[in-house]
Amino acid sequence: VSDLRPSALPGSFDVSRSMFDLRSPPHRFMKRYDSFSSVPSSTSSRKDSQGSNRSLDTITLSGDERDFGRLNVKLCYVSSVEQIWITILHCKELSWPSSCGENPRIYVKGILTLPKPVQFKSSAKEGSNDIEFMETFVFAIKLQSLQAVRLVFKIQTQTPRKKTIGECSLALRELSSEESSHWLDISLPSK
């Protein structure tokens, strides 16, 4: 804890002084800490290690909630034939538990959460940080039924044994005849 008495300010050096000038309002004696660490952070955004400007509040440091990669999918609804087209493009920055080995076989399982769920899965690929799938799945389902459900993706290993290593989902409220591309953050599977 810093000594915040006025007599201590002029002569003392504090880590937070490099973040902002403590003598000027509105941050006169304010020091903010990220909720998961004791590293002081300023209220403005700073460049992260990849060089993008993101507020420190959006960076998750908790071990259970860290990023496990992102999944890129494209969706389109062809109303003339009442079909949904789902294209699984690729997984980027994918990570998996060490218990799965160095290069497990990985596939994506999709589930349309209708009263009678519709399931599909991609072919299995050798595990890497960037896996390209490029596979399209087509289902004949009425648009009204789809707009009330979610499309869930489970990232699963085939070897050494079947295991869900991450999941992500997407609401289909905005489904339309115009093809849309989505980047979904993969998180730990729900229990």
Backbone hydrogen bonds, N-H to C=O, Kabsch-Sander energy under -0.5 kcal/mol:
donor,donor_aa,acceptor,acceptor_aa,energy
4,L,2,S,-0.8
8,A,5,R,-1.8
9,L,5,R,-0.9
9,L,6,P,-0.6
12,S,8,A,-1.4
14,D,12,S,-0.5
17,R,14,D,-1.5
18,S,14,D,-0.6
18,S,15,V,-1.3
19,M,16,S,-1.0
20,F,16,S,-1.9
24,S,21,D,-1.0
27,H,24,S,-0.7
30,M,27,H,-0.9
32,R,41,S,-0.5
34,D,39,V,-1.4
37,S,34,D,-1.1
41,S,32,R,-2.6
46,R,54,R,-0.9
48,D,52,S,-2.1
51,G,48,D,-2.1
54,R,46,R,-1.2
54,R,52,S,-0.9
58,T,55,S,-1.9
59,I,56,L,-1.0
60,T,58,T,-0.6
65,E,62,S,-1.0
66,R,62,S,-0.6
66,R,63,G,-0.5
68,F,69,G,-0.5
68,F,186,I,-1.7
70,R,92,K,-2.4
71,L,184,L,-2.7
72,N,90,H,-2.9
73,V,71,L,-0.6
73,V,182,H,-2.3
74,K,87,T,-2.4
75,L,180,S,-2.5
76,C,85,W,-1.6
77,Y,176,S,-2.2
78,V,76,C,-0.5
78,V,83,Q,-2.9
79,S,77,Y,-1.0
81,V,78,V,-0.9
82,E,78,V,-0.6
83,Q,78,V,-1.9
84,I,139,F,-2.9
85,W,76,C,-3.4
86,I,84,I,-0.5
86,I,137,F,-3.0
87,T,74,K,-2.9
87,T,85,W,-0.5
88,I,86,I,-0.5
88,I,135,E,-2.9
89,L,72,N,-2.4
89,L,87,T,-0.8
90,H,72,N,-1.0
91,C,131,I,-2.4
92,K,70,R,-2.8
94,L,129,N,-2.2
95,S,68,F,-1.6
100,C,97,P,-2.0
101,G,98,S,-1.9
106,I,125,K,-3.6
107,Y,156,Q,-2.6
109,K,107,Y,-0.5
109,K,154,K,-3.0
110,G,108,V,-0.5
110,G,120,F,-3.3
111,I,152,V,-2.5
112,L,118,V,-3.0
113,T,111,I,-0.7
113,T,150,R,-2.4
114,L,112,L,-2.3
118,V,112,L,-1.8
119,Q,117,P,-0.6
120,F,110,G,-2.2
122,S,108,V,-2.7
125,K,106,I,-3.1
127,G,104,P,-2.3
131,I,91,C,-1.9
132,E,130,D,-0.5
133,F,89,L,-3.5
133,F,131,I,-0.5
134,M,88,I,-0.5
134,M,89,L,-1.4
135,E,88,I,-2.0
137,F,86,I,-3.0
139,F,84,I,-2.1
141,I,82,E,-0.9
141,I,139,F,-1.0
145,S,142,K,-0.5
146,L,142,K,-1.6
147,Q,143,L,-2.2
148,A,145,S,-0.7
149,V,146,L,-1.8
151,L,170,L,-3.1
152,V,111,I,-2.9
152,V,150,R,-0.6
153,F,168,C,-3.4
154,K,109,K,-3.1
155,I,153,F,-0.5
155,I,166,G,-3.0
156,Q,107,Y,-2.8
156,Q,154,K,-0.7
157,T,163,K,-2.9
158,Q,105,R,-3.4
159,T,105,R,-0.8
163,K,157,T,-1.3
165,I,155,I,-2.7
165,I,163,K,-0.6
166,G,155,I,-1.3
167,E,187,S,-2.3
168,C,153,F,-2.2
170,L,151,L,-1.7
172,L,149,V,-1.9
175,L,172,L,-1.4
179,E,177,S,-0.6
180,S,75,L,-2.7
182,H,73,V,-3.0
184,L,71,L,-3.1
184,L,182,H,-0.6
186,I,69,G,-2.8
187,S,167,E,-2.5
